[in-house]
Amino acid sequence: MSVPAPFRARLIAERTLAPGVRELKFERIDGERLVYEAGQWVNLLMPIGGEGGEVLKRSYSIASPPVEEPVFEVAVTRVEGGPGSSFLHALELGDDLEVHGPSGFFVRRNDEPALFVGTGTGLTPLRSMLHDALIRKEEGTPFHLLAGFRFEQDRLYQDEFAALSEGHSNFSAECTLSRPSDTWTGNAGYVQTHVPRIYEALSARSGGRPVHVYICGLQKMVSEVRDLLRKQMNLPRELVHSERYD
């Protein structure tokens, strides 16, 4: 497989998704379409030392689905004292960066029913996969997204996922909070608490087709969900796909 040539991309839009989480929309300066599979990531190169100084390379999953335009989106959590995230949170519209990639093997290889399980910005490659599936009109294939956060204000893309759920009968979404407030009426606890219930319901809707699970987030969550699926629920290895970002 050939390695994609590096390119430069300009920041053309940004928004705050949650406290400390910034979405960045880039456009390739050369106008070429970015060819990638939903779920892949890119490396952003950041010159934090000025001209001739240190250049940081950081990987970010692409949050947007593959489209014909030369654009892509990432979501960046600001880490206290983190030079890369601090640089990207300070990036201004019109600024440009060198980009390497896309790369990665955390992609859907089939059109089978799927449960997407993500926490925090681990939702970004799952969002790309989900939009890609809906764009390709996999209307007969059921999907469910389970998103986990600490607090209510941490929820990413929730209005968007709710709108998609209303507009597509084969898609549903829910979130759970590990530290809910006293007024929270939704799911509580870690995502592991809800996976068996959701998987069973999704399997009942799948028409006998196997349900694949795509998991992304911090290593601890990914490992625990994988163990739950493989060791307690006895899912075969080929149905469980994961990527961690720490």
Number of C-alpha atoms within 10 A of each C-alpha: 3 4 9 12 9 12 15 16 23 19 21 16 14 18 11 14 18 16 12 14 20 19 19 23 21 23 22 22 15 10 11 13 15 19 14 18 22 27 30 23 23 20 18 21 18 21 17 15 10 9 8 8 9 11 15 15 16 14 17 21 27 26 27 23 25 22 14 10 13 17 22 21 20 21 26 21 19 18 12 9 8 10 14 20 20 16 15 18 19 8 15 15 14 12 11 19 18 16 20 20 19 22 17 15 14 22 19 19 8 8 13 17 23 26 24 24 26 29 25 20 27 23 26 29 29 31 23 22 26 25 18 20 18 17 13 10 11 15 14 13 20 22 28 22 24 21 26 29 23 17 14 16 10 18 21 24 14 15 10 10 19 14 12 18 18 13 11 14 13 18 20 20 18 17 23 23 22 15 14 17 11 6 6 12 8 10 16 19 16 20 23 19 14 16 19 15 10 16 19 11 12 20 18 12 16 17 12 9 12 14 23 23 24 25 26 27 22 17 14 11 20 23 16 13 23 22 15 17 21 15 11 10 12 10 18 11 11 8 15 18 18 20 21 16 13 7
